[in-house]
Amino acid sequence: MKTPVQIVGAGPAGLTAAITIARRGGKAVVYDRRAEVGARFHGDFQGLDNWSTKGDVLDELESYGIEPSFKFAPFNEAVMYGPDGREYVCRSSRPLWYLVQRGTTPGTLDQALKQQALDADVELKLGTTVKDLPEGGIVAYGPRRVDGIAIGYTFETDMSDGAFAVSSNALAPNGYAYLLIWGGRATLATCMFSDFGNGLEYLERSVDFFRARAGLKWRNETRFGGDANVETRPKLQRGQTLFAGEASGLQDFLLGFGMRYAMVSGHFAGAALQNGDPDSYRRLYRERLWSHTKAGAVNRFLRTLAGSRGYEVLIKRVAKSKDPRELLRRYYSSRWWTHALYPLATVDSRFRRTGVAIDDWWDRT
């Protein structure tokens, strides 16, 4: 394409789209209202899921031209707690996820993608707000509304590397709280899908829980917050404009993992425009991500009906499984009952939406 593709949003989806276009011989310009890539985050750890397909996520990203130049740590084990505090240990022979850091410092996923984009001659226009793409392009600017939030702390610690998670409505309504430790740094957060107004109280309860059960020790802690937009029917296209990542509402509705979906959808959007066939984006999405969208929506629907005990049933099955990675993959595969329950899950999701706008909620907190 002779005309550069306009991309709004310099997150994983937008930068992956730009890299895809550039490495296929095209030109891309990426706009972001923030002055630096990764400024939405605060050095917190997040997980790049490795269970939703049989293949490894890093191999998939490399097939798209995304090099694993960011720091990452494979996690094969996690300690999980049910709502009554009972402990379960999950172990896998292959990584369940890769821990990465988000933010503006060297080694983060965001900065690695930025450098790869620059190396591919992508033009970055940071600190520039673009609201419209009259000639089409890719919108990948992150969440548009709040469906779930994460409030937590990043800090230094002497604790050994490890991952801990607890499902309890007393700590995280309709969600979970987690503690991730890697290389002397850690992230503790509560991820909730309702009752956002009491988020700080749930966070302090989560701190107390991990202090009692995991021996939490910290210093130089800094509080952070983040938000997520999840759609049971992601918005993919409007005319010549394609939507990728959270701008489309695309991520796992059950656990909130979204980086893999963001980069995969960004790659597909970039490939579709570079090929001069924006309508092919829907086909690529349906072939690779549609089943995960439906499974995530149904998983969330069933978890909401079952309450915290729903997560405990899943935790028990994962902990007892000889191949927990394969078990989780099946949860994210579309089966006959997924198709049957998906319409109900969609209606239930819309009924339960908070209707809270992002800026309004964070301004109040």
VENURWO-V178561 format. One record per backbone hydrogen bond with DSSP energy under -0.5 kcal/mol. CO is the residue of the C=O (numbers start at 1). NH is the residue of the N-H. If there is no record, write none. Layout:
# VENURWO-V178561
CO | NH
CO | NH
This chain:
# VENURWO-V178561
5 | 29
6 | 138
7 | 9
7 | 31
8 | 140
11 | 15
12 | 16
13 | 17
14 | 18
15 | 19
16 | 20
17 | 21
18 | 22
19 | 23
20 | 24
21 | 24
21 | 26
22 | 25
27 | 5
28 | 123
29 | 7
29 | 31
30 | 125
31 | 9
32 | 127
32 | 128
34 | 127
36 | 39
38 | 41
44 | 102
46 | 100
47 | 49
48 | 98
56 | 60
57 | 61
58 | 62
59 | 63
60 | 64
61 | 64
61 | 66
62 | 65
65 | 67
67 | 69
73 | 99
74 | 76
75 | 96
75 | 97
76 | 92
78 | 80
78 | 90
79 | 165
80 | 88
81 | 167
82 | 85
86 | 82
88 | 80
88 | 90
90 | 78
91 | 324
96 | 50
97 | 75
97 | 99
98 | 48
99 | 73
100 | 46
101 | 109
102 | 43
105 | 108
107 | 71
108 | 112
109 | 113
110 | 114
111 | 115
112 | 116
113 | 117
114 | 118
115 | 119
116 | 120
117 | 122
118 | 121
122 | 124
123 | 30
124 | 126
125 | 32
125 | 128
128 | 130
133 | 136
137 | 242
138 | 8
138 | 140
139 | 244
140 | 11
140 | 14
145 | 147
148 | 228
149 | 192
150 | 226
151 | 190
152 | 224
153 | 188
154 | 222
155 | 186
156 | 219
162 | 181
163 | 79
164 | 179
165 | 81
166 | 168
166 | 177
168 | 171
168 | 172
172 | 175
173 | 193
173 | 194
176 | 191
177 | 166
178 | 189
179 | 164
180 | 187
181 | 162
182 | 185
184 | 157
185 | 182
186 | 155
187 | 180
188 | 153
189 | 178
190 | 151
190 | 192
191 | 176
192 | 149
195 | 198
196 | 199
198 | 202
199 | 203
200 | 204
201 | 205
202 | 206
203 | 207
204 | 208
205 | 209
206 | 210
207 | 211
208 | 212
209 | 213
210 | 214
210 | 216
219 | 156
222 | 154
224 | 152
226 | 150
228 | 147
228 | 148
234 | 236
236 | 243
238 | 241
240 | 137
241 | 238
242 | 139
244 | 247
245 | 248
245 | 250
246 | 249
248 | 235
249 | 231
249 | 251
252 | 256
257 | 252
258 | 262
259 | 263
260 | 264
261 | 265
262 | 266
263 | 267
264 | 268
265 | 269
266 | 270
267 | 271
268 | 272
269 | 273
270 | 274
271 | 275
272 | 277
273 | 276
277 | 280
278 | 281
279 | 282
279 | 283
280 | 284
281 | 285
282 | 286
283 | 287
284 | 288
285 | 289
285 | 290
289 | 293
290 | 294
291 | 295
292 | 296
293 | 297
294 | 298
295 | 299
296 | 300
297 | 301
298 | 302
299 | 303
300 | 304
301 | 305
302 | 306
303 | 307
306 | 309
307 | 310
307 | 311
308 | 311
308 | 312
309 | 313
310 | 314
311 | 315
312 | 316
313 | 317
314 | 318
315 | 319
316 | 320
317 | 321
323 | 326
323 | 327
324 | 328
325 | 329
326 | 330
327 | 331
328 | 332
329 | 332
330 | 333
333 | 335
335 | 338
335 | 339
336 | 340
337 | 341
338 | 342
339 | 343
341 | 345
342 | 346
343 | 347
344 | 348
345 | 349
346 | 350
347 | 351
348 | 352
349 | 353
350 | 353
356 | 146
357 | 361
358 | 362
359 | 363
360 | 364
361 | 364
361 | 365
